[in-house]
Amino acid sequence: MASILSIQSWVAYGHVGNASAIFPLQRLGAEVWGIHTVQFSNHTGYGAWRGQVFGAELIRDCVEGIEERGVLPRCDAVLSGYMGSAEIGAAILDAARRVKAANPAALWCCDPVIGDVGRGIFVRPGIPEFLRDAALPAADIATPNQFELEWLTGRSVTTLEEAKAAIAALQAMGPRCVLVTSLRLADTPEGQIGMLAGEGGRFWRLATPMLPLSVNGAGDAIAALFLFHRLAGDAAGALSAAASSVFGLLRRTAEAGSREILTVAAQEEFVSPTRRFAAEAC
């Protein structure tokens, strides 16, 4: 059984951050130690929400408390996503270092949330630079979208070869395994969206149909699932498993016309996806 320390936001209603990542991991059999960076009523995509942003000291206190239980040596991975401030980022970086000191084999999967195509950068000033200069050099796995890959590497990504070169550039910064999501390249078929993974000088890609929906939290689920399956195997298998499960989750969500992803109702997709997509070497 994998033990994963997940440090992300939390919402009471809906599924983003830890509310999108923890349950799928648990459904697959992982023990998840969740530390929340915020407690909101709902995700900010609604335009209105209530709740509080927690301080970096709360994260440090919780990590120290877990450390005092003597269990960090059996922590297999750290998962992080949206960082509300550079100070919170520093606390997450410290948590990853503590885990790795206790268990050198542990992996840190950093989802470098910065922005997206069409929206640009939507995080607070200083966070993109912190991710590039401090977090990613210490991470083992990174899961940027296409916009974030371009920003982090300063490279344009329009073709497969450009995407592979950008992944290699990001790997040179620190993370040895990279998954790129929401990838639209010159050869991506109309009506599909791609993913590309790279590790050890090898690359694998797949594409899934684009679905008629606009929801939040799918990226958090992808990062969590990719990390889980990468702990048990290679990047190719992790890409195929994560993409297949998230496509099934989003298909069920689109069919229901739901504003929130159906993380609980579609939980069987995490264990036995109804449609499997194979990652192909490229």
N, C-alpha and C positions, 0 to 999 in steps of 0.2 A: 504494500500500500504506500503510495507516494504521499509525502507531507509537504504542503506548499504554503508559504507565507505570502498572502495576497494583500497588498497595501494600495487601496483605491478608494474612490468615493462610494457613498451609499445613498440610496433613495428608498423611502418607505413605499412609494407607489411606483410601479414600473420596474424596468430592468436595464440599468446601466452600471458601469463600474463593477464594484464587488457584487451588486445585485444581479449582474449579468454573468459574472465569472464564477462565483462560488458554487451555485447550485449545479451547473453542468459538471464541474470538477467532482463534486460530491456524488453526483449520479453515476459517475464513472468509477467511483471507489476511492477517490483521493481524500485525505484528511486535510482540510483547509483551515489555516489560522488567519482569519480576516481582521485586518486593522483598517478602520475607516478614516479617510482624510476629511470627509464632510458628512453631515447627516441632513439631507434635504427631503422635503415632502415629495418631490418629483424632479425629474431631470429638467435642465434649463431650456431644453428645446421648446417647452410650452410657452416660454416668454415670461412666466411668473412662477415663483416657487417660494417656499419658506424653509427655514432651517439655519444651520450654522456651519461655518468653515472652521475646522479644528486647527489648532496650532501644531507646529513641528514638535513641540515638547511632548504633546500627547502621544505622538507616534513613537518618539524615543522612549517614553516611559513604558508604553505597551511592549515594545521590543525588549527592553531591559527586564520587564516582568517575565516575559516568555523565556528569556535567557536564564533567569534565576531558577526556572523550573528544571534547568539542565537538559532541555530537549533540542537545543539548536544543532547538536551533532547529527540528529536524525531528520533535519529539515533538508529536503531534496532540492528545493527551488524557491526563489523569490519571484513574485509576479507584481509588476507595477504598471500603472496606466497614467491617466490624466494627473498632472501635478498642479495644484492650485497656486503654488508659489515656488520660487527657487529655494526658500527655506525648507519647505516640505520635501522638495527634491533632495536636499542635502541630508535630511533625516532618513529618507529612503535609501540613499547611497550608503549611509552609515549602517543601516539595517542589513543591506546586502553584504557589506564588508564583515559584519559580525557573524553572519551565517556562514560565509566562506571561511572565516577563521576557525569556526567550529567544525565545518565539514567542507574541506577543499574541493570535493566532488560536486558540491551544490551548484546549480545554474541560476543565473539571474536573467529573466526574460523581461526586457524593458520595452514597452509599447510607447514610442516617443510621440505622444500626442502634441501636435503643433498646429495643424490646420488641414485644409483640404482644397481640392480643385474647386474653383468657383467662390469659395469663401475666404481663401487666403489664410493668414495666421489668425487664430482666434484665442490664443492663450495670452496670459499676461506677459508684459515685457520682461526679458531676462530668462524666461523659461526655455525658449528655443536654444539659446546659447548655453544654458546649463546642461541641457540634454546632449548637445553636440560636444561640449568641452569637458564635461565631468561624468555624466551618467553613462553614455554609450561606451566610452573607453573602458569602463569597468564591467560592462554587461557581456553576457555570453550569447544571448539571443536578442534580436531586435525585430520588431514587426511594424515598420512604417508603411503608410500608404504611399501612393506614387508622388503626391505633392511633398510629403515629408522626406522621402528619399531624395528628391531633387534639391530641396532646401538644405538638407544636412550635408550633401556632397557637393553642392554647387554645380551640378550637372543636369543637362536637359535629358529627359528620358522619353523618346518617341518610338524607338525600335528595340527589338530584343537585344541586340548587341549593346546598345546604350544602357539598357536596364541591367544587363550582366556586368558591364563596366562600372556602373554606379553601385551595385551591390558589392563588387570587389573593393571599391573605394571606401564604402562604409565598413566592410570587414577590416580593412587596414586601420580603421580608427579604433577597433576593439572587438565588437561582437563577431564571433566566428560563424554564427548561423543567422541568416537574415531571411525573413519572409516579407514580401511586398504584397500588399493588398490593394484592391480597387485599381487594378492596372489596366489601362487602355493603351495599347500599342498600335502601330500602323497595321499590323497583321491580325489584330483581334477581330474576330467575326462580329458583324453587326448584331446587336441584341445580346451580346455576351460581355462578361467582365472577367478579367484574369487575375491570377495570383502567380507569383514566381518566388521560388525558394533557392537559396544558395548556401552551400557548405562544403568545405574541403576542396574547393576548386571545381565542384560540380553544380549543375543547375537543373531544376525541375519546374515545369509549369503546368497549369491547367486553366480551363475557363468554364464558367457556369452561366446559365441563362440569367439575364437581368430580369428582375421581378418588378412589377408595378407597385412599389411601396416606398415610403420614406419614413424610416424609423431610426431610433438611437439605440446604441448598445451592442450592435452586431460585431463591431470591431473588438470590443472587450471580450466577447465570447470567442472570437477567432483566436485572439492571443492566448487565452486560457487553454483552449483545446489544443492549439499547436504545441504549447509548452508541455501539456500532459502527454501527448503522443510522442513528442520528441524525447521525453524522459525514458520512454519504453522502446524507442527505436530510432530510425534515421529521419532526416528532414523530408525525404520523399514520402514516406509513410505518414508522417505527421501532417504534411500538406494535404494529402488525399483525405485523411480521416477528418481533419478540421473543416476543410471545404465542403465535404459531403454532409457533415452534420449541420453546419450553418446554413447551407442551401436548403436543407429540409426544414430547418427552423423558420427560415424566412418564407419558404413556400407556404407553410402552414399559416404563418402570420398574414401573408397576402390573401390567401383564400378566405380568412376570417375577417378581412378588412380592419384589422386591429391597428391602433396607433402605437401600441406597445408590442414588442416581440413576445411571442408566447413561450417563454422559457420553461414554464411548468407544464402547460398543456401539450407541448411538443417534445417532452423530455425523452421519448424513445428514440428520437433522432440522434441524440448524443451517443446512445449505445448501439443502435442498429439503424443507420441511415437508410431511408427508403430508396435513395438513388446514390450510387457511388460514382465518384469522379476519380479517374486514375491520373496521377502525376506522371508526366512524361519527361524523360531526360531531354535536354535541349542544349 
